[in-house]
Amino acid sequence: MRQRQFAFALASITGIGLAVAAGGNVPDAVTRRSGLTLAPMPRVAQLYASNCQGCHGESGSSAAEIPTLAGKVGYFTRIPEGRRYLVQVPNVALNANSDADVAAVLNWVLATYSRAQLPPDFKPYSASEVGELRQARIDVVASRRRIIGALVAAGQVPSAAALALPDPVALGREKFVQCAPCHGADGRSSVVPQYPKIGGQTAVYVVNALKAYRDGRRQGTYAAIMASVARPLSDADIDNLAVYVESLDTMK
């Protein structure tokens, strides 16, 4: 009884199904003796975990900079160009897995994270369809914008905002609050004359400087201060912050 309660509690906390069997595959000695074993993850879920989950998250939603799959990606299958787009985005089109595996992952993602948004007559992707479509190379930004416009015009999506990507300037502005006390709200009103005016500095320079401070490769008078600010920042945070700092040149 206690064993079953433990299995149920662990499954509830982790979201992982557990099965009771002798000689389990869980490495912990105590867990092995209890007879618990992790239920095997379906192969298609393993493919998603190893190829997609790092960016899109285990629930289809991850960092703000990454397009959310949950409750959204199914909309694209409502028109032919949108259906093609899901195969032709670079990380899908250029994926090293077979056409059959890519088709299986696409169908699994759509059914798992966005079933409600699929059209009533949705037809699962086939290996042959994927093999043909992934040969094309597209302008991702232009294609996405065109497809969203077509979906809105056809009444297939509530509004363009439903599929809009986050604004890197807005995301960068959120991070800049930790910079403003020294560099000023506009990046050019430093509280100490020796602090550099960074408003309008190129994004490339800001990215390189922040990563150098974060990784300990840049030294100098203010290196310790800058390192403490930069260390918690992810690469995506730095990219967004750099875009915002560059945009301050237009706010004079």
ABEGO torsion letter per residue (X at the ends): XAAAAAAAAAAAAAGBBBBBBBGBABABAAAAAAGBBBBBBBAAAAAAAAAAAAAAEAAGBBBAABBBABGAAAAAAABAAAAAAAAABAAAAABABBAAAAAAAAAAAAAAAAAAABBAABBBBBAAAAAAAAABBBBAAAAAAAAAAAAAAAGABABAAAABBBBAAAAAAAAAAAAAAAAEAAGABBABAABBBABGBBAAAAAAAAAAAAAGABBEAAAAAAAAAAAABBAAAAAAAAAAAAAAAAAX
